[in-house]
Amino acid sequence: MGDRVGWGIVGYGWVAREYMAPGIRAAGHRLVAICDPGEASRRAAEDEGARAYPDLVGFLADSEIEAVYVATPNHLHREAVVALAKAGKAVLCEKPMAAHLADADAMAEAVRGSGIFYGTAFDQRHHPGHRAMRAAIEAGRIGTVTAVRIVYACWLDRAWTSIAGQDNWRIDPVQAGGGALMDLAPHGLDLVDFLTGEPIAEIAALTQVRAQDYAVDDGALLIGRTGSGVLASLHVAYNCPDALPRRRLEVTGTAGMLTAIDTMGQVAGGSLTVTDGRTGRSEAIAFDAKASPFEEQVRAFGSALRRPEERAAYSAERDLHTMRLIARAYAGARNTDGP
């Protein structure tokens, strides 16, 4: 069997079709089946050689499915994860864990009760550039880390539809649970933990509805601090034109700075430099610019599925903490919106 894992996907939409399914194939794994109520989605999966189920009943009974990627709208994560946990399937669930904190709590409880192997799909942990960043930090190249600054933005208007022709559920407060903050900030919050080795402990946020005509936030600024005192700032947005510079990750330390440009996102590539704090000189840090974070995520999850000693890199409790940070950020933002 080796590391060739048989995957299932629940919710065969844009990200699943364009990034996860290709990532499964690129990693040398196999897409066995998908579960989606949409006839067009099922047909697309069957055209690619996968079985297609309209609901979870038949999908859960498919014995060839070893690991399941959950990519439904956020408000449906809980139902899928709880059912998969009862069935004993390994689960990689898209971020955020859920549309609401109560659902994320129930998911974590289901994972604890079943003992399944669970991970939240923080694919940015697996971008080769971000791994190179963490290695440079651990090697002491920038000294003591003092701050992490992230800009992760895009343009997402009401009229946007996916290549699969699906509605833009990310701007629906019921299905998504929030807007740009809910969708984009979890990656940044998790990256702070990944890069510094500790989670954000304190958080505050301001949100905006500035350029888009929908009910969720189209931009947000978040500030946070880890237990040891690393400061973090995140600017996330659905109101930044895609032609502008909009994906930047900086880690500053007492001896230098790491800067990643265009690494955040679903695709491979980008650049990474280190700037010496004494001389001001910058040099590029090489990394695999051809491997996408989705491909690397599939490879890492599959390896941990086969080798339980690697599962310490995954934690439902850590991911639940990130979900709590999102909830606290939204609660604080609402408290500052006015009288």
HELIX and SHEET records of a PDB file:
HELIX    1   1 TRP A   14  VAL A   15  1                                   2    
HELIX    2   2 ALA A   16  MET A   20  3                                   5    
HELIX    3   3 ALA A   21  ALA A   26  1                                   6    
HELIX    4   4 GLU A   39  ASP A   47  1                                   9    
HELIX    5   5 LEU A   56  LEU A   60  1                                   5    
HELIX    6   6 ASN A   74  LEU A   76  5                                   3    
HELIX    7   7 HIS A   77  ALA A   87  1                                  11    
HELIX    8   8 LEU A  101  SER A  114  1                                  14    
HELIX    9   9 ASP A  123  HIS A  126  5                                   4    
HELIX   10  10 PRO A  128  GLU A  138  1                                  11    
HELIX   11  11 TRP A  169  ILE A  171  5                                   3    
HELIX   12  12 PRO A  173  ALA A  176  1                                   4    
HELIX   13  13 ALA A  180  THR A  196  1                                  17    
HELIX   14  14 PRO A  293  ARG A  306  1                                  14    
HELIX   15  15 PRO A  308  ALA A  313  5                                   6    
HELIX   16  16 ALA A  316  ASN A  335  1                                  20    
SHEET    1   A 6 ARG A  51  TYR A  53  0                                        
SHEET    2   A 6 ARG A  30  CYS A  35  1                                        
SHEET    3   A 6 GLY A   6  VAL A  10  1                                        
SHEET    4   A 6 ALA A  67  VAL A  70  1                                        
SHEET    5   A 6 ALA A  90  GLU A  94  1                                        
SHEET    6   A 6 TYR A 118  ALA A 121  1                                        
SHEET    1   B 8 ILE A 200  GLN A 208  0                                        
SHEET    2   B 8 GLY A 219  THR A 226 -1                                        
SHEET    3   B 8 LEU A 231  ALA A 237 -1                                        
SHEET    4   B 8 VAL A 145  ALA A 153  1                                        
SHEET    5   B 8 ARG A 247  GLY A 253 -1                                        
SHEET    6   B 8 GLY A 256  ILE A 261 -1                                        
SHEET    7   B 8 SER A 271  ASP A 276 -1                                        
SHEET    8   B 8 SER A 282  ALA A 284 -1                                        
END                                                                             
